[in-house]
Amino acid sequence: MPPRLVELPTIDFVGLPIISARLPTIVSLLAARPAYDRFSYIITPNADHFVRLQRDRARLITLYQSAGCLLLDSRVVAGLGRLLNLETPTVVTGSDLTLELFEQVIGRNEAVTVVGTTVAAVDALKSRFQLTRVAHHCPAFGFERSERLIDECAEFVEAHPARFVFLACGAPRQEILAHRILARQVATGIGLCIGAAIDQIGGYEKRAPRFIRANGLEWAWRIVKEPKRLGLRYLDDLKIIKLLVVEKRKYGVWFKS
């Protein structure tokens, strides 16, 4: 069994055991974990994750089953779940979790390891939080298709131990890498599969205003900013509605009395 990061109640949501707890509780438990404990990792599924998993479950399900913690990353998915009267986990996004760790837990002289994103984004992150010990590795595009390149990334993490290891490569690349690091049984610390969070909180990529995020409309903000890159992806993510309807049919009751 993979090492669990936190012992908290989970909700079976669209086939995954998602932890349901508020952000401060998650952060407190992660902060208390010894840095030398065996490597484990966090995945924050959003609509894209659920749709990809449904499309390629045989290849991807082990990545999620091996994670030490799953957190729901989508207010839209949560809202749709509640609309269908599904038991829905509390939302803890990768960006919010990452920001809280840097603001409340990680000291300016603490070792931090980042795999993915860009030099400019990491420089912006270091500048904002005055970080002095950031080890950064940016793998080649398509590294997840090369066993050698995946192992190079894993070796970098092993050679730069840190309490928090940020895997900012996008899904499913970062999850593939996290699973490989775990399987090698060398690294320590907590791996966080957080997509574009480093870009956002470092200020390199502007995030939606707080009131837009709170109302579950960050997806619309991002489409307006990058319609060519994200338009088709979010259109594909609408398949989450079908997955939630299938989930609802398991219970046989559509409306609460």
NUTI-409685 format. One line per 3 residues: number of its first residue (from 1); their letters; for each residue z, x, y of N, C-alpha, C. Coordinates in steps of 0.001 Angstrom, whole numbers. Example, Ala and Ser with C-alpha at 12.3 -4.5 7.8 and 13.67 -1.06 7.14 Angstrom:
1) as) 7800/13190/-5690/7800/12300/-4500/7800/13200/-3300  7080/12850/-2250/7140/13670/-1060/7870/12900/30
END
This chain:
1) mpp) 0/835/-1198/0/0/0/0/877/1258  -801/505/2290/-791/1269/3536/539/1084/4257  961/2090/5024/2228/1960/5742/2155/897/6824
4) rlv) 3166/26/6870/3199/-1001/7897/3765/-406/9185  3209/-803/10292/3678/-290/11578/4840/-1098/12119  4774/-2399/11941/5847/-3270/12422/6099/-4351/11383
7) elp) 7342/-4749/11272/7705/-5824/10346/7928/-7088/11159  6861/-7858/11327/6899/-9082/12113/6145/-10181/11370  6441/-11443/11674/5733/-12540/11005/4233/-12489/11285
10) tid) 3451/-12887/10286/2001/-12947/10444/1523/-14380/10214  348/-14667/10746/-319/-15953/10542/-1669/-15669/9895  -1966/-16357/8804/-3269/-16211/8154/-4298/-16926/9016
13) fvg) -5107/-16144/9723/-6034/-16706/10697/-7445/-16220/10396  -8315/-17135/10022/-9700/-16827/9646/-9729/-15701/8607  -8811/-15785/7665/-8821/-14867/6537/-8128/-13539/6754
16) lpi) -7470/-13360/7911/-6759/-12110/8179/-5302/-12398/8543  -4369/-11547/8070/-2952/-11737/8408/-2647/-11136/9784  -2731/-11958/10818/-2561/-11492/12192/-1100/-11621/12602
19) isa) -546/-10554/13173/828/-10610/13664/908/-11538/14867  1947/-12342/14921/2160/-13234/16065/3454/-12844/16754  3323/-12044/17799/4474/-11594/18589/3969/-11215/19973
22) rlp) 4845/-11251/20947/4440/-10937/22314/4322/-9432/22517  3565/-9069/23538/3274/-7676/23824/4521/-6805/23943  5560/-7192/24684/6735/-6311/24797/7395/-6002/23459
25) tiv) 7394/-6965/22544/7977/-6749/21215/7166/-5718/20437  5842/-5851/20483/4971/-4899/19791/5166/-3495/20347  5151/-3381/21665/5276/-2071/22315/6605/-1423/21962
28) sll) 7678/-2188/21996/9009/-1662/21691/9081/-1108/20271  8508/-1819/19320/8544/-1370/17932/7663/-144/17710  6510/-107/18367/5641/1065/18237/6285/2297/18868
31) aar) 6935/2105/19996/7582/3222/20693/8715/3820/19868  9343/2997/19037/10483/3457/18252/10058/4189/16981  8782/4143/16631/8324/4783/15399/8259/6303/15580
34) pay) 8851/7071/14679/8808/8534/14802/7383/9073/14802  7131/10055/15661/5787/10609/15799/5303/11289/14528  6238/11753/13697/5860/12491/12500/5634/11581/11287
37) drf) 5792/10267/11441/5534/9363/10323/4059/9408/9935  3795/9120/8678/2428/9123/8165/1524/8228/9006  285/8653/9179/-689/7930/9996/-871/6500/9507
40) syi) -885/5590/10460/-1245/4203/10207/-2016/3720/11429  -2694/2597/11310/-3537/2198/12441/-3497/697/12729  -3886/388/13975/-3915/-977/14486/-5355/-1391/14733
43) itp) -5704/-2602/14291/-6990/-3210/14634/-6699/-4464/15460  -7504/-4665/16500/-7330/-5857/17347/-8591/-6713/17251  -8674/-7592/16253/-9897/-8372/16037/-10177/-9358/17168
46) nad) -11443/-9405/17585/-11916/-10436/18498/-13041/-11201/17800  -13786/-12009/18539/-14838/-12812/17910/-15858/-11934/17196  -16210/-10829/17797/-17191/-9919/17198/-16702/-9398/15854
49) hfv) -15414/-9039/15774/-14854/-8563/14507/-14955/-9637/13425  -14540/-10853/13757/-14547/-11922/12758/-15961/-12215/12266  -16921/-12228/13189/-18302/-12516/12814/-18868/-11388/11955
52) rlq) -18622/-10133/12351/-19083/-8998/11551/-18470/-9025/10153  -17192/-9351/10089/-16503/-9375/8802/-17079/-10457/7891  -17402/-11593/8466/-17995/-12663/7666/-19378/-12259/7156
55) rdr) -20118/-11511/7975/-21481/-11117/7630/-21510/-10000/6592  -20516/-9107/6643/-20536/-7915/5779/-19149/-7683/5181  -18602/-8720/4595/-17208/-8683/4138/-16983/-7616/3065
58) arl) -17909/-7473/2150/-17713/-6533/1045/-17519/-5107/1556  -18222/-4757/2630/-18137/-3391/3158/-16957/-3202/4100  -16555/-4259/4806/-15596/-4095/5896/-14169/-4536/5580
61) itl) -13977/-5400/4610/-12651/-5999/4424/-11572/-4963/4145  -11900/-3886/3428/-10900/-2860/3125/-10363/-2212/4402  -11187/-2104/5436/-10733/-1512/6698/-9592/-2319/7292
64) yqs) -9682/-3633/7173/-8663/-4521/7733/-7442/-4604/6822  -7682/-4628/5528/-6569/-4693/4578/-5715/-3440/4615  -6303/-2317/5029/-5580/-1047/5057/-4861/-803/6377
67) agc) -5101/-1645/7367/-4469/-1457/8675/-2972/-1740/8595  -2212/-1031/9418/-774/-1258/9461/-383/-2428/10337  -1355/-2946/11101/-1057/-4018/12042/-2364/-4621/12541
70) lll) -2458/-5946/12541/-3602/-6656/13105/-3108/-7541/14242  -3776/-7455/15399/-3399/-8234/16574/-4619/-8969/17102  -4453/-10224/17478/-5575/-11013/17980/-5946/-10565/19391
73) dsr) -7224/-10245/19589/-7698/-9656/20844/-8512/-10624/21698  -8518/-11900/21386/-9401/-12816/22096/-8688/-14101/22500  -8600/-14324/23806/-8036/-15579/24298/-8995/-16734/24047
76) vva) -10290/-16450/24007/-11266/-17491/23706/-11088/-17980/22272  -10989/-17049/21331/-10792/-17425/19930/-9468/-18173/19762  -8420/-17694/20431/-7122/-18372/20356/-7219/-19788/20916
79) glg) -7923/-19932/22043/-8070/-21259/22643/-8838/-22212/21753  -9900/-21721/21123/-10663/-22557/20197/-9809/-22942/18992  -8996/-21987/18520/-8107/-22278/17397/-7115/-23373/17738
82) rll) -6535/-23286/18927/-5573/-24320/19348/-6264/-25666/19524  -7505/-25639/20033/-8257/-26883/20211/-8453/-27605/18888  -8586/-26819/17817/-8756/-27383/16478/-7414/-27597/15764
85) nle) -6322/-27415/16508/-4968/-27576/15946/-4683/-26614/14805  -5297/-25433/14863/-4986/-24388/13889/-3732/-23635/14333  -2964/-23163/13369/-1862/-22274/13702/-2470/-20963/14186
88) tpt) -2187/-20597/15418/-2902/-19495/16075/-1938/-18404/16511  -2237/-17135/16212/-1351/-16040/16615/-1325/-15857/18136  -270/-15234/18610/-188/-14841/20009/-1228/-13761/20293
91) vvt) -1878/-13855/21438/-2901/-12876/21804/-2245/-11612/22365  -2623/-10463/21802/-2251/-9150/22342/-3524/-8320/22335  -4170/-8180/23481/-5448/-7479/23519/-5252/-5971/23443
94) gsd) -6287/-5288/22956/-6242/-3830/22891/-6076/-3200/24253  -6718/-3785/25269/-6603/-3245/26627/-5194/-3409/27172  -4589/-4581/26945/-3224/-4803/27428/-2234/-3892/26706
97) ltl) -2420/-3741/25404/-1536/-2876/24628/-1654/-1429/25094  -2875/-961/25289/-3094/415/25733/-2477/654/27101  -2697/-270/28020/-2142/-134/29368/-623/-87/29327
100) elf) -24/-959/28543/1438/-1004/28465/1996/295/27885  1330/859/26899/1794/2121/26321/1752/3242/27353  680/3318/28130/583/4382/29135/1553/4153/30294
103) eqv) 1797/2914/30635/2687/2635/31767/4157/2740/31397  4504/2365/30160/5912/2228/29809/6419/3229/28771  5532/3846/27993/5990/4628/26844/5551/6086/26900
106) igr) 4292/6334/27155/3729/7690/27071/4050/8488/28342  4725/9604/28167/5063/10454/29304/3883/11309/29733  3908/11793/30970/2766/12541/31498/2532/13851/30748
109) nea) 3580/14411/30117/3450/15668/29382/3402/15466/27871  3254/14220/27445/3187/13935/26008/1773/14157/25493  1666/14660/24276/362/14850/23645/-284/13501/23355
112) vtv) -1550/13382/23713/-2343/12181/23457/-3687/12619/22894  -4163/11939/21859/-5460/12260/21272/-6398/11072/21437  -7623/11349/21889/-8635/10316/22098/-9909/10720/21365
115) vgt) -10450/9801/20584/-11752/10005/19951/-12673/8893/20426  -13824/9295/20979/-14762/8314/21496/-14777/8297/23009  -15357/7265/23582/-15577/7081/25017/-16225/8332/25613
118) tva) -16090/8552/26908/-16796/9639/27582/-15815/10575/28277  -16310/11760/28613/-15482/12720/29356/-15051/12115/30687  -15966/11431/31364/-15640/10836/32659/-14533/9795/32539
121) avd) -14585/8962/31486/-13559/7937/31292/-12207/8567/31002  -12187/9620/30194/-10932/10299/29874/-10386/11013/31107  -11257/11608/31912/-10811/12246/33151/-10178/11224/34087
124) alk) -10768/10027/34157/-10207/8968/34994/-8837/8533/34479  -8713/8457/33163/-7429/8097/32554/-6374/9147/32885  -6717/10418/32720/-5771/11507/33011/-5354/11484/34473
127) srf) -6288/11215/35350/-5976/11179/36777/-5032/10027/37110  -5280/8857/36556/-4444/7693/36879/-3009/7893/36429  -2824/8451/35219/-1471/8564/34671/-933/9996/34712
130) qlt) -1660/10896/35368/-1244/12295/35535/-933/12950/34192  -1785/12715/33226/-1593/13242/31876/-2011/14706/31816  -1228/15507/31132/-1493/16951/31084/-1894/17458/29704
133) rva) -1752/16617/28653/-1998/17106/27289/-2870/16123/26501  -4064/15894/27001/-4989/14989/26327/-6039/15795/25569  -6120/15578/24265/-7166/16184/23432/-8249/15138/23211
136) hhc) -9490/15474/23558/-10572/14486/23508/-11742/15010/22690  -12202/14164/21775/-13390/14482/20980/-14374/13328/21101  -15604/13629/21498/-16648/12607/21632/-17694/12832/20543
139) paf) -17654/12052/19472/-18601/12273/18360/-20012/11859/18733  -20969/12362/17984/-22376/12029/18211/-22627/10553/17919  -23603/9983/18610/-23978/8593/18370/-24391/8419/16908
142) gfe) -23889/7360/16277/-24197/7099/14877/-23386/7923/13900  -22276/8510/14376/-21472/9378/13503/-20963/8650/12269  -20782/7327/12381/-20212/6567/11266/-21132/6533/10051
145) rse) -22387/6952/10240/-23343/6977/9118/-23385/8333/8425  -22562/9275/8904/-22532/10621/8334/-21128/10955/7845  -21002/11199/6555/-19699/11561/6003/-19157/12821/6684
148) rli) -20042/13767/6948/-19621/15018/7580/-19072/14781/8982  -19744/13936/9764/-19297/13689/11135/-18011/12860/11171  -17870/11948/10231/-16612/11195/10149/-15460/12143/9852
151) dec) -15686/13046/8905/-14642/14010/8562/-14344/14959/9731  -15353/15311/10509/-15115/16143/11686/-14166/15445/12661  -14377/14156/12855/-13482/13385/13724/-12067/13353/13150
154) aef) -11971/13124/11853/-10658/13089/11205/-9956/14434/11312  -10701/15497/11140/-10126/16840/11246/-9628/17119/12665  -10340/16593/13650/-9898/16769/15040/-8549/16082/15254
157) vea) -8412/14874/14727/-7137/14153/14851/-6026/14914/14140  -6314/15445/12967/-5313/16206/12215/-4903/17481/12951  -5865/18096/13643/-5590/19350/14357/-4908/19126/15702
160) hpa) -4877/17873/16167/-4262/17545/17456/-3288/16387/17257  -2166/16664/16572/-1215/15588/16293/-640/14984/17567  -502/13675/17551/51/12947/18694/698/11670/18183
163) rfv) 1668/11193/18924/2318/9939/18543/1324/8775/18597  412/8830/19587/-595/7780/19749/-1987/8405/19764  -2845/7895/18871/-4228/8366/18744/-5142/7193/19099
166) fla) -5903/7331/20173/-6747/6239/20646/-8171/6424/20140  -8616/5484/19308/-9953/5511/18729/-10818/4529/19517  -11637/5087/20410/-12383/4286/21379/-13873/4373/21114
169) cga) -14272/3966/19908/-15665/4130/19477/-16396/2809/19325  -15702/1681/19454/-16321/386/19214/-16308/29/17737  -16332/-1280/17467/-16308/-1761/16075/-17718/-1739/15489
172) prq) -17830/-1439/14180/-16759/-1078/13251/-16544/426/13125  -17147/1200/14045/-17069/2666/13937/-15624/3160/13965  -14837/2645/14924/-13462/3124/15060/-12612/2736/13854
175) eil) -12895/1584/13264/-12147/1172/12087/-12533/2001/10861  -13811/2338/10747/-14263/3230/9675/-13560/4576/9778  -13476/5096/11005/-12805/6376/11219/-11314/6279/10919
178) ahr) -10666/5227/11394/-9229/5063/11147/-8934/5030/9655  -9782/4324/8907/-9583/4234/7462/-9750/5598/6797  -10713/6397/7277/-10908/7728/6713/-9699/8624/7017
181) ila) -9196/8567/8236/-8014/9372/8591/-6838/9010/7689  -6656/7723/7473/-5580/7258/6594/-5778/7778/5176  -7006/7686/4669/-7292/8073/3287/-7073/9562/3048
184) rqv) -7276/10388/4073/-7104/11831/3905/-5625/12227/3792  -4713/11375/4251/-3264/11558/4090/-2756/12875/4687  -3335/13263/5818/-2892/14472/6507/-2291/14148/7869
187) atg) -2941/13280/8611/-2553/12995/9994/-1251/12202/10069  -642/12274/11240/536/11482/11560/226/10645/12801  1183/9785/13164/1023/9009/14387/421/7637/14164
190) igl) 119/6983/15272/-416/5625/15266/-1833/5650/15828  -2790/5195/15044/-4158/5074/15515/-4392/3688/16088  -4932/3634/17283/-5210/2356/17934/-6712/2201/18115
193) cig) -7298/1216/17430/-8728/933/17546/-8914/8/18742  -9291/583/19892/-9172/-169/21145/-10477/-271/21938  -11613/58/21341/-12888/-188/22004/-12988/425/23386
196) aai) -13227/-423/24389/-13463/41/25761/-12199/102/26602  -11034/24/25985/-9792/-30/26755/-9584/1195/27642  -9924/2380/27133/-9764/3605/27927/-10635/3540/29179
199) dqi) -11859/3074/29031/-12758/2934/30170/-12172/1985/31212  -11578/897/30732/-11081/-139/31633/-9817/282/32368  -8822/763/31640/-7552/1038/32311/-7590/2324/33109
202) ggy) -8530/3224/32761/-8676/4432/33562/-9396/4173/34865  -10012/2986/34967/-10727/2645/36173/-12186/3039/36152  -12620/3675/35040/-14016/4087/34936/-14915/2862/34785
205) ekr) -14415/1837/34091/-15121/564/33969/-14206/-518/34523  -14641/-1213/35554/-13787/-2201/36211/-13532/-3381/35292  -12269/-3742/35155/-11881/-4875/34330/-11829/-6146/35172
208) apr) -11958/-7281/34521/-11897/-8559/35226/-10548/-8731/35912  -10514/-9423/37062/-9233/-9705/37718/-8277/-10419/36772  -6983/-10272/37043/-5955/-10800/36137/-6091/-12298/35901
211) fir) -6414/-13081/36953/-6472/-14533/36772/-7642/-14931/35870  -8730/-14140/35885/-9855/-14401/34985/-9453/-14091/33546  -8756/-12984/33337/-8295/-12636/31988/-7320/-13672/31458
214) ang) -6405/-14110/32316/-5378/-15066/31885/-5979/-16393/31451  -7153/-16732/31988/-7802/-17992/31633/-8875/-17826/30559  -8876/-16664/29911/-9784/-16455/28794/-11244/-16343/29180
217) lew) -11521/-15869/30397/-12897/-15824/30886/-13408/-14399/31091  -12727/-13410/30489/-13180/-12035/30667/-14566/-11826/30061  -14882/-12579/29008/-16200/-12478/28395/-17292/-12844/29396
220) awr) -17052/-13883/30222/-18037/-14308/31217/-18204/-13244/32297  -17080/-12645/32697/-17108/-11564/33688/-17971/-10407/33195  -17797/-10048/31924/-18531/-8910/31370/-20019/-9221/31217
223) ivk) -20362/-10464/30860/-21767/-10836/30741/-22466/-10745/32092  -21789/-11213/33137/-22369/-11153/34479/-22624/-9702/34881  -21720/-8809/34504/-21863/-7401/34859/-22923/-6691/34020
226) epk) -23001/-7037/32713/-23938/-6348/31816/-24691/-7359/30956  -25563/-8174/31586/-26231/-9250/30828/-27138/-8759/29719  -27862/-7669/29932/-28793/-7185/28912/-28059/-6653/27688
229) rlg) -26972/-5914/27924/-26252/-5289/26807/-25381/-6287/26055  -24754/-7215/26780/-23747/-8067/26155/-24201/-9501/25904  -25287/-9922/26536/-25703/-11318/26398/-25948/-11728/24960
232) lry) -26792/-10963/24254/-27107/-11305/22863/-25897/-11169/21958  -25050/-10166/22255/-23860/-9982/21423/-22938/-11188/21525  -22691/-11659/22744/-21794/-12801/22898/-22422/-14080/22345
235) ldd) -23742/-14171/22408/-24409/-15318/21798/-24166/-15314/20293  -24252/-14139/19689/-23982/-14003/18262/-22523/-14335/17956  -21632/-13971/18888/-20210/-14217/18670/-19863/-15700/18648
238) lki) -20773/-16563/19137/-20514/-17998/19086/-20383/-18505/17654  -20828/-17677/16697/-20669/-18049/15287/-19202/-18172/14896  -18319/-17663/15752/-16882/-17805/15481/-16498/-19280/15421
241) ikl) -17221/-20133/16157/-16912/-21563/16146/-17076/-22124/14736  -18160/-21726/14075/-18381/-22179/12695/-17265/-21684/11787  -16845/-20440/11963/-15785/-19889/11123/-14477/-20647/11326
244) lvv) -14187/-21014/12561/-12960/-21757/12843/-13021/-23177/12277  -14204/-23782/12333/-14364/-25124/11756/-14167/-25072/10248  -14720/-24041/9604/-14511/-23858/8155/-13025/-23687/7868
247) ekr) -12346/-22919/8709/-10901/-22730/8545/-10172/-24058/8652  -10579/-24883/9603/-9937/-26180/9793/-10139/-27084/8582  -11286/-27024/7971/-11578/-27888/6824/-10671/-27603/5638
250) kyg) -10101/-26407/5598/-9171/-26084/4502/-7967/-26992/4518  -7602/-27460/5732/-6383/-28249/5876/-6654/-29754/5712  -7900/-30180/5913/-8253/-31565/5652/-7819/-32542/6702
253) vwf) -7131/-32106/7749/-6672/-32999/8807/-7181/-32451/10142  -7915/-33267/10866/-8539/-32782/12094/-7659/-32980/13321  -6843/-34000/13334/-6024/-34246/14508/-4586/-34535/14096
256) ks) -3661/-34008/14892/-2253/-34263/14620/-1914/-35705/14960  -1028/-36305/14163/-621/-37684/14426/444/-37718/15505
END
